């Protein structure tokens, strides 16, 4: 497919045409994959594959296409590559951190405590007079936000962050590698920050 045809797909995709976006991703995706594959550390290739990175990247492209503005097809290629690079970086960092983490220190808390811990992890700062009330209301908001996530995003947050399951178990349930599961978690956290951080009743930006 030549660049003129790709530009037509991009123009249609920017109007909300999902089929055109899928066609564009199919056309340019292999170029991004070729750039990502050599960047995967050899020591992590049993836990992370280029296809994992691309699957999450394609999903993010669908969710965030409205954030792409200018640059034509080459600009879109650069934008998609940045998404893929960010996904790979998050996966590598998470896998490295998992190697250093002592699982004996991880406690499976009750649901209320785990919700509060997740809210704090996402960087929220309580601003209401009653912190206890704010946590309760924020927990309800968190539940609404979770239900709005793509299914795999929701599943990895619920099982890993809220239920305390090992990531290997979560990944197996998703039928994905651990690296892919960590990428899904990172992107899910991004989406939750956007939703929770937009509600000034509960949160403010830390000083």
C-alpha positions as CSV (number, residue, x, y, z in Angstrom):
1,X,0.0,0.0,0.0
2,X,1.5,3.3,-1.0
3,X,1.6,6.4,1.2
4,X,-1.3,8.1,-0.6
5,X,-3.5,5.2,0.2
6,X,-2.3,5.2,3.8
7,X,-3.1,8.9,4.0
8,X,-6.7,8.3,3.0
9,X,-7.0,5.7,5.7
10,X,-5.5,8.1,8.2
11,X,-7.9,10.9,7.2
12,X,-10.8,8.5,7.6
13,X,-9.5,7.2,10.9
14,X,-9.3,10.7,12.3
15,X,-13.0,11.1,11.7
16,X,-13.7,8.0,13.8
17,X,-13.7,5.3,11.1
18,X,-12.4,2.2,13.0
19,X,-12.1,0.1,9.9
20,X,-9.8,2.6,8.3
21,X,-7.7,2.8,11.5
22,X,-7.5,-1.0,11.5
23,X,-6.3,-0.9,7.9
24,X,-3.8,1.7,8.7
25,X,-2.4,-0.2,11.6
26,X,-2.1,-3.3,9.5
27,X,-0.2,-1.3,6.9
28,X,2.3,0.5,9.2
29,X,2.4,-1.9,12.2
30,X,5.1,-4.2,10.8
31,X,7.5,-1.3,10.5
32,X,7.0,-0.4,14.1
33,X,7.3,-4.1,15.1
34,X,10.6,-4.3,13.3
35,X,11.9,-1.4,15.3
36,X,10.7,-2.8,18.6
37,X,11.9,-6.4,18.3
38,X,15.7,-5.7,18.6
39,X,15.1,-3.6,21.7
40,X,13.7,-6.5,23.8
41,X,16.5,-7.7,26.2
42,X,17.6,-11.2,25.4
43,X,17.1,-12.1,29.1
44,X,13.4,-11.3,28.9
45,X,12.4,-12.9,25.7
46,X,10.7,-15.8,27.4
47,X,8.5,-13.3,29.3
48,X,8.0,-10.7,26.6
49,X,7.5,-10.8,22.8
50,X,7.3,-8.1,20.1
51,X,3.7,-9.2,19.4
52,X,2.8,-8.5,23.0
53,X,4.1,-4.9,22.6
54,X,2.2,-4.5,19.4
55,X,-1.1,-5.8,20.7
56,X,-1.1,-3.3,23.5
57,X,0.1,-0.6,21.2
58,X,-2.7,-1.2,18.7
59,X,-5.3,-1.0,21.5
60,X,-3.8,2.2,22.8
61,X,-3.9,3.6,19.2
62,X,-7.6,2.9,19.0
63,X,-8.2,4.4,22.4
64,X,-6.0,7.5,21.8
65,X,-6.3,8.2,18.1
66,X,-8.0,11.6,18.9
67,X,-4.7,12.7,20.5
68,X,-2.9,12.4,17.2
69,X,-3.0,15.7,15.4
70,X,-0.5,16.5,12.6
71,X,2.3,15.0,10.5
72,X,0.5,12.8,8.1
73,X,1.4,9.2,7.7
74,X,5.0,9.7,8.8
75,X,3.8,11.6,11.8
76,X,1.4,8.7,12.6
77,X,4.2,6.2,12.2
78,X,6.3,8.2,14.7
79,X,3.4,8.5,17.1
80,X,2.7,4.8,16.9
81,X,6.4,4.1,17.5
82,X,6.4,6.2,20.6
83,X,3.4,4.3,22.0
84,X,5.2,1.0,21.3
85,X,8.5,2.3,22.9
86,X,6.6,3.4,26.0
87,X,4.9,0.1,26.3
88,X,8.2,-1.7,26.0
89,X,9.9,0.5,28.6
90,X,7.1,-0.1,31.1
91,X,7.2,-3.9,30.5
92,X,11.0,-4.0,31.0
93,X,10.9,-1.9,34.1
94,X,8.1,-3.9,35.6
95,X,9.8,-7.3,34.9
96,X,13.0,-6.0,36.4
97,X,11.2,-4.8,39.5
98,X,9.4,-8.1,39.8
99,X,12.8,-9.9,39.9
100,X,13.8,-7.8,42.9
101,X,10.5,-8.0,44.8
102,X,10.2,-10.4,47.7
103,X,6.7,-12.0,47.3
104,X,6.7,-12.7,51.1
105,X,6.3,-9.0,51.7
106,X,3.2,-8.8,49.6
107,X,0.0,-9.0,51.6
108,X,-3.4,-9.7,50.1
109,X,-5.4,-6.9,51.8
110,X,-9.2,-6.6,52.1
111,X,-10.9,-4.9,49.2
112,X,-11.3,-1.5,50.9
113,X,-7.7,-1.3,51.9
114,X,-6.5,-2.4,48.4
115,X,-8.7,0.2,46.7
116,X,-7.2,2.9,48.9
117,X,-3.7,1.6,48.2
118,X,-4.4,1.7,44.5
119,X,-5.7,5.2,44.7
120,X,-2.6,6.3,46.6
121,X,-0.4,4.5,44.1
122,X,-2.0,6.5,41.3
123,X,-0.9,9.7,42.9
124,X,-4.2,11.0,44.2
125,X,-4.1,13.5,47.1
126,X,-7.2,13.8,49.3
127,X,-8.6,17.3,49.6
128,X,-11.9,16.9,51.4
129,X,-12.3,17.6,55.2
130,X,-13.1,14.0,56.0
131,X,-10.4,11.7,54.6
132,X,-12.3,8.6,55.5
133,X,-15.4,9.8,53.6
134,X,-13.2,10.9,50.7
135,X,-11.7,7.4,50.5
136,X,-15.1,5.8,50.5
137,X,-16.4,8.1,47.7
138,X,-13.2,7.7,45.7
139,X,-13.4,4.0,46.0
140,X,-16.9,4.1,44.4
141,X,-15.5,6.3,41.7
142,X,-12.6,3.9,41.2
143,X,-15.2,1.1,40.7
144,X,-17.0,3.1,38.0
145,X,-13.6,3.9,36.3
146,X,-12.6,0.2,36.4
147,X,-15.8,-0.8,34.6
148,X,-15.1,1.7,31.9
149,X,-11.7,0.2,31.1
150,X,-11.1,-2.3,28.2
151,X,-11.8,-5.8,29.6
152,X,-8.1,-6.9,29.8
153,X,-7.1,-3.6,31.5
154,X,-9.9,-4.1,34.1
155,X,-9.0,-7.7,34.7
156,X,-5.3,-7.1,35.3
157,X,-6.0,-4.3,37.8
158,X,-8.7,-6.2,39.7
159,X,-6.7,-9.4,40.0
160,X,-3.2,-8.0,40.5
161,X,-3.7,-4.7,42.3
162,X,-7.0,-5.4,44.2
163,X,-6.9,-9.1,44.7
164,X,-3.2,-9.5,45.1
165,X,-2.8,-12.4,42.7
166,X,0.7,-13.1,41.4
167,X,1.3,-11.6,37.9
168,X,2.2,-15.0,36.5
169,X,-1.3,-16.2,37.5
170,X,-3.0,-13.1,36.1
171,X,-1.1,-13.4,32.8
172,X,-2.1,-17.1,32.5
173,X,-5.7,-16.2,32.9
174,X,-5.4,-13.6,30.2
175,X,-3.5,-16.1,28.0
176,X,-0.6,-13.6,27.7
177,X,3.0,-13.3,28.8
178,X,3.9,-11.6,32.0
179,X,5.4,-8.8,30.1
180,X,2.1,-8.2,28.2
181,X,0.2,-8.3,31.5
182,X,2.5,-5.6,33.0
183,X,2.0,-3.4,29.9
184,X,-1.7,-3.8,30.3
185,X,-1.5,-2.7,33.9
186,X,0.7,0.3,33.1
187,X,-1.8,1.5,30.5
188,X,-4.8,0.8,32.7
189,X,-3.2,2.9,35.4
190,X,-2.8,5.8,32.9
191,X,-6.5,5.6,32.1
192,X,-7.5,5.5,35.8
193,X,-5.3,8.5,36.5
194,X,-7.1,10.4,33.8
195,X,-10.5,9.6,35.2
196,X,-9.7,9.9,38.9
197,X,-7.6,13.0,38.5
198,X,-10.3,14.8,36.7
199,X,-12.6,14.8,39.7
200,X,-11.6,17.8,41.9
201,X,-13.9,16.7,44.7
202,X,-11.4,14.1,45.8
203,X,-8.0,14.8,44.2
204,X,-5.5,17.5,43.7
205,X,-2.0,17.5,42.2
206,X,0.6,16.9,44.9
207,X,2.9,19.8,45.6
